[in-house]
Amino acid sequence: MKRLCYFVNSDWYFDLHWTERAIAARDAGYEIHIISHFIGEEIIKKFKTLGFICHNVSLVAQSFNMFVFFRAFLNARKIIKEINPDLLH
């Protein structure tokens, strides 16, 4: 099965703008992975119900701290390597 990985900085944005596209990709045979900063369990439950696999990273939207950004980058890189997606968006 092909893997499609979405990397977004906020879960609510993905829910609002990308869920329908992810459902279409899932229906076309893709395994859907979402890497994001998930704020609440409710949205994770929604995505899991849709068959999506959620990966949480500690992204801080308004932070200018280089170390926080670098830690998030390394964490996301590790997750992406583990997923080994056919397509990364």
Rosetta constraint file for C-alpha pairs under 8 A:
AtomPair CA 1 CA 29 HARMONIC 6.70 0.50
AtomPair CA 1 CA 30 HARMONIC 6.22 0.50
AtomPair CA 1 CA 31 HARMONIC 6.58 0.50
AtomPair CA 2 CA 29 HARMONIC 7.01 0.50
AtomPair CA 2 CA 30 HARMONIC 5.01 0.50
AtomPair CA 2 CA 31 HARMONIC 6.11 0.50
AtomPair CA 2 CA 85 HARMONIC 7.38 0.50
AtomPair CA 2 CA 86 HARMONIC 6.05 0.50
AtomPair CA 3 CA 30 HARMONIC 5.38 0.50
AtomPair CA 3 CA 31 HARMONIC 4.68 0.50
AtomPair CA 3 CA 32 HARMONIC 6.13 0.50
AtomPair CA 3 CA 33 HARMONIC 7.36 0.50
AtomPair CA 3 CA 83 HARMONIC 7.71 0.50
AtomPair CA 3 CA 84 HARMONIC 7.61 0.50
AtomPair CA 3 CA 85 HARMONIC 4.78 0.50
AtomPair CA 3 CA 86 HARMONIC 5.27 0.50
AtomPair CA 3 CA 87 HARMONIC 6.62 0.50
AtomPair CA 4 CA 25 HARMONIC 7.96 0.50
AtomPair CA 4 CA 30 HARMONIC 6.13 0.50
AtomPair CA 4 CA 31 HARMONIC 6.04 0.50
AtomPair CA 4 CA 32 HARMONIC 5.12 0.50
AtomPair CA 4 CA 33 HARMONIC 6.18 0.50
AtomPair CA 4 CA 85 HARMONIC 5.62 0.50
AtomPair CA 4 CA 86 HARMONIC 6.07 0.50
AtomPair CA 4 CA 87 HARMONIC 4.92 0.50
AtomPair CA 4 CA 88 HARMONIC 6.05 0.50
AtomPair CA 4 CA 89 HARMONIC 7.69 0.50
AtomPair CA 5 CA 32 HARMONIC 5.99 0.50
AtomPair CA 5 CA 33 HARMONIC 4.57 0.50
AtomPair CA 5 CA 34 HARMONIC 5.76 0.50
AtomPair CA 5 CA 35 HARMONIC 7.29 0.50
AtomPair CA 5 CA 80 HARMONIC 7.98 0.50
AtomPair CA 5 CA 83 HARMONIC 7.95 0.50
AtomPair CA 5 CA 85 HARMONIC 5.98 0.50
AtomPair CA 5 CA 87 HARMONIC 6.25 0.50
AtomPair CA 5 CA 88 HARMONIC 4.83 0.50
AtomPair CA 5 CA 89 HARMONIC 6.16 0.50
AtomPair CA 6 CA 32 HARMONIC 7.75 0.50
AtomPair CA 6 CA 33 HARMONIC 6.18 0.50
AtomPair CA 6 CA 34 HARMONIC 4.83 0.50
AtomPair CA 6 CA 35 HARMONIC 6.08 0.50
AtomPair CA 6 CA 88 HARMONIC 5.99 0.50
AtomPair CA 6 CA 89 HARMONIC 4.80 0.50
AtomPair CA 7 CA 34 HARMONIC 6.04 0.50
AtomPair CA 7 CA 35 HARMONIC 4.71 0.50
AtomPair CA 7 CA 36 HARMONIC 6.08 0.50
AtomPair CA 7 CA 88 HARMONIC 7.35 0.50
AtomPair CA 7 CA 89 HARMONIC 6.09 0.50
AtomPair CA 8 CA 13 HARMONIC 7.88 0.50
AtomPair CA 8 CA 14 HARMONIC 6.82 0.50
AtomPair CA 8 CA 34 HARMONIC 7.54 0.50
AtomPair CA 8 CA 35 HARMONIC 6.30 0.50
AtomPair CA 8 CA 36 HARMONIC 5.16 0.50
AtomPair CA 8 CA 37 HARMONIC 7.85 0.50
AtomPair CA 9 CA 36 HARMONIC 5.34 0.50
AtomPair CA 9 CA 37 HARMONIC 6.05 0.50
AtomPair CA 9 CA 59 HARMONIC 6.59 0.50
AtomPair CA 9 CA 61 HARMONIC 7.24 0.50
AtomPair CA 10 CA 14 HARMONIC 6.73 0.50
AtomPair CA 10 CA 36 HARMONIC 5.84 0.50
AtomPair CA 10 CA 37 HARMONIC 5.62 0.50
AtomPair CA 10 CA 38 HARMONIC 6.89 0.50
AtomPair CA 11 CA 15 HARMONIC 6.23 0.50
AtomPair CA 11 CA 36 HARMONIC 6.00 0.50
AtomPair CA 11 CA 37 HARMONIC 6.31 0.50
AtomPair CA 11 CA 38 HARMONIC 5.46 0.50
AtomPair CA 11 CA 39 HARMONIC 7.25 0.50
AtomPair CA 11 CA 43 HARMONIC 7.41 0.50
AtomPair CA 12 CA 16 HARMONIC 6.09 0.50
AtomPair CA 12 CA 43 HARMONIC 7.87 0.50
AtomPair CA 13 CA 17 HARMONIC 5.99 0.50
AtomPair CA 13 CA 18 HARMONIC 7.64 0.50
AtomPair CA 14 CA 18 HARMONIC 4.89 0.50
AtomPair CA 14 CA 19 HARMONIC 6.26 0.50
AtomPair CA 15 CA 19 HARMONIC 5.21 0.50
AtomPair CA 18 CA 22 HARMONIC 6.18 0.50
AtomPair CA 19 CA 23 HARMONIC 6.14 0.50
AtomPair CA 20 CA 24 HARMONIC 6.29 0.50
AtomPair CA 21 CA 25 HARMONIC 6.23 0.50
AtomPair CA 22 CA 26 HARMONIC 6.05 0.50
AtomPair CA 22 CA 32 HARMONIC 6.89 0.50
AtomPair CA 23 CA 27 HARMONIC 6.09 0.50
AtomPair CA 23 CA 50 HARMONIC 7.52 0.50
AtomPair CA 24 CA 28 HARMONIC 6.19 0.50
AtomPair CA 25 CA 29 HARMONIC 6.53 0.50
AtomPair CA 25 CA 30 HARMONIC 5.56 0.50
AtomPair CA 25 CA 32 HARMONIC 7.67 0.50
AtomPair CA 26 CA 30 HARMONIC 4.67 0.50
AtomPair CA 26 CA 31 HARMONIC 6.04 0.50
AtomPair CA 26 CA 32 HARMONIC 6.33 0.50
AtomPair CA 31 CA 52 HARMONIC 7.25 0.50
AtomPair CA 32 CA 51 HARMONIC 7.50 0.50
AtomPair CA 32 CA 52 HARMONIC 5.04 0.50
AtomPair CA 32 CA 53 HARMONIC 6.16 0.50
AtomPair CA 33 CA 52 HARMONIC 5.81 0.50
AtomPair CA 33 CA 53 HARMONIC 4.69 0.50
AtomPair CA 33 CA 54 HARMONIC 5.88 0.50
AtomPair CA 33 CA 55 HARMONIC 7.35 0.50
AtomPair CA 33 CA 83 HARMONIC 7.99 0.50
AtomPair CA 34 CA 52 HARMONIC 7.12 0.50
AtomPair CA 34 CA 53 HARMONIC 6.21 0.50
AtomPair CA 34 CA 54 HARMONIC 4.93 0.50
AtomPair CA 34 CA 55 HARMONIC 6.01 0.50
AtomPair CA 35 CA 54 HARMONIC 6.18 0.50
AtomPair CA 35 CA 55 HARMONIC 4.73 0.50
AtomPair CA 35 CA 56 HARMONIC 5.92 0.50
AtomPair CA 35 CA 57 HARMONIC 6.82 0.50
AtomPair CA 35 CA 76 HARMONIC 7.47 0.50
AtomPair CA 36 CA 54 HARMONIC 7.74 0.50
AtomPair CA 36 CA 55 HARMONIC 6.49 0.50
AtomPair CA 36 CA 56 HARMONIC 5.36 0.50
AtomPair CA 36 CA 57 HARMONIC 5.72 0.50
AtomPair CA 36 CA 58 HARMONIC 7.97 0.50
AtomPair CA 36 CA 59 HARMONIC 7.54 0.50
AtomPair CA 37 CA 56 HARMONIC 5.34 0.50
AtomPair CA 37 CA 57 HARMONIC 5.11 0.50
AtomPair CA 37 CA 58 HARMONIC 5.62 0.50
AtomPair CA 37 CA 59 HARMONIC 5.58 0.50
AtomPair CA 38 CA 43 HARMONIC 7.64 0.50
AtomPair CA 38 CA 44 HARMONIC 7.18 0.50
AtomPair CA 38 CA 56 HARMONIC 5.87 0.50
AtomPair CA 38 CA 57 HARMONIC 7.66 0.50
AtomPair CA 40 CA 44 HARMONIC 7.07 0.50
AtomPair CA 41 CA 45 HARMONIC 6.13 0.50
AtomPair CA 42 CA 46 HARMONIC 6.33 0.50
AtomPair CA 43 CA 47 HARMONIC 6.25 0.50
AtomPair CA 44 CA 48 HARMONIC 6.06 0.50
AtomPair CA 44 CA 54 HARMONIC 6.77 0.50
AtomPair CA 45 CA 49 HARMONIC 6.02 0.50
AtomPair CA 46 CA 50 HARMONIC 6.47 0.50
AtomPair CA 47 CA 51 HARMONIC 6.47 0.50
AtomPair CA 47 CA 52 HARMONIC 5.29 0.50
AtomPair CA 47 CA 53 HARMONIC 7.38 0.50
AtomPair CA 47 CA 54 HARMONIC 7.40 0.50
AtomPair CA 48 CA 52 HARMONIC 4.99 0.50
AtomPair CA 48 CA 53 HARMONIC 6.22 0.50
AtomPair CA 48 CA 54 HARMONIC 7.30 0.50
AtomPair CA 55 CA 79 HARMONIC 7.60 0.50
AtomPair CA 57 CA 72 HARMONIC 6.32 0.50
AtomPair CA 57 CA 75 HARMONIC 6.76 0.50
AtomPair CA 57 CA 76 HARMONIC 6.59 0.50
AtomPair CA 58 CA 72 HARMONIC 5.88 0.50
AtomPair CA 59 CA 68 HARMONIC 7.89 0.50
AtomPair CA 59 CA 69 HARMONIC 7.26 0.50
AtomPair CA 59 CA 72 HARMONIC 6.09 0.50
AtomPair CA 60 CA 68 HARMONIC 7.81 0.50
AtomPair CA 60 CA 69 HARMONIC 7.92 0.50
AtomPair CA 63 CA 68 HARMONIC 7.70 0.50
AtomPair CA 63 CA 69 HARMONIC 7.89 0.50
AtomPair CA 64 CA 69 HARMONIC 7.71 0.50
AtomPair CA 65 CA 69 HARMONIC 6.42 0.50
AtomPair CA 66 CA 70 HARMONIC 6.05 0.50
AtomPair CA 67 CA 71 HARMONIC 6.06 0.50
AtomPair CA 68 CA 72 HARMONIC 6.25 0.50
AtomPair CA 69 CA 73 HARMONIC 6.10 0.50
AtomPair CA 70 CA 74 HARMONIC 6.22 0.50
AtomPair CA 71 CA 75 HARMONIC 6.20 0.50
AtomPair CA 72 CA 76 HARMONIC 6.04 0.50
AtomPair CA 73 CA 77 HARMONIC 6.02 0.50
AtomPair CA 74 CA 78 HARMONIC 6.21 0.50
AtomPair CA 75 CA 79 HARMONIC 6.37 0.50
AtomPair CA 76 CA 80 HARMONIC 6.12 0.50
AtomPair CA 77 CA 81 HARMONIC 6.18 0.50
AtomPair CA 78 CA 82 HARMONIC 6.29 0.50
AtomPair CA 79 CA 83 HARMONIC 6.19 0.50
AtomPair CA 80 CA 84 HARMONIC 5.88 0.50
AtomPair CA 80 CA 85 HARMONIC 7.10 0.50
